[in-house]
Amino acid sequence: MKKLNLIAPLLLLSLPLGLLNAADIKENLTATLKLALHSKFSILKIEDAKAKGLKIVTIKGDNGLQTSVLTNEDGSVVIAPDPEGIVTGNKPFIGMIQASITENNNANKALVDKNALALFKTYKNDVITLKANKSSSKTIHMIVDTTCPHCKQEIDNLNSYLDKGNVEILVAGLLGVEAMNRASGFYEELPKAKTQEQKIALLKKVFEHDYNPNVKDNNTALKISDSVEKSGVHSIPYIID
C-alpha cells in the first residue's frame, strides 16, 4: 500500500507534462519569460537539449538580438545557460549549448554590423573620412568614445589601419557626462578640419586626457550617441574591418 501511495502522485504529476503539446509549452514559456523581460520578444525555436527534461530556446528581443535559454519540459522554469558553470559529462548537451551561443553571436554580429554601417550613412556629414596611405577599395569603420582607453589605442594606431584601407570614424559619447561633453566639443570643432592632416590632428586632440571643451551645443553628439546605443553597439571601440 505504501508503494502505491508513492507512485500514484508521481503518475499524476507526470500526466499533465505528457499531454502538453508544442503550443502549450510555447504558451507557458512566453508567460515565464514575461516575468523577466519587460519588452517585446519572440520565440524563434525550441529544441531538445539532449539532456533529460531540458530544452534549448532561442528568443529574439525587440531590438532584433538573439539569445538562448534553457527551459524545463513544460516551460515553467527558465535558466540562462553558462557552459562554464554547468558540470556534466553529457558532451552532446554542452555541444548543443555552445552551438546555440555561436549561432546567436553570429546572427547578432551580422545585425549590429548592419545597423552600425547604416549610422555612417545617416550621419555622413559628421563622419571623419580618411584616405588610405595607398589607393584602396577597402573601408574600415570605427565607432569610438574619446574617454575610452582602448579607443585611444586604436586612434594612436591609426596609421596601421590606413596602411590597410580607408578609415571612417564616428565619435559617440557613451561613457558618461564627460564623454558626451568631449564628443560635443569634437563635433563643434569638426567643420574646421578640412584636410586629412587636420582631421587626424583633431582626433588626437580630443583623445588627450586634458581635453575639456566649453561646449555650446550638444545636440549632434546626443543624437549620434543615442543612435549608436539603439543600433546594438554595446562595446567600444566597435570596428568593422
Secondary structure, 3 states (H helix, E strand, C coil): CHHHHHHHHHHHHHHHHHHCCHHHHHHHHHHHHCCCCCCCEEEEEEEECCCCCCEEEEEEECCCCEEEEEECCCCCCEECCCHHHCCCCCHHHHHHHHHHHHHHHHHHHHHHHHHHHHHHHHCHHHCEEECCCCCCCCEEEEEECCCCHHHHHHHHCHHHHHHHCEEEEEECCCCCHHHHHHHHHHHHHHHHCCCHHHHHHHHHHHCCCCCCCCCCCCHHHHHHHHHHHHHCCCCCCEEEC
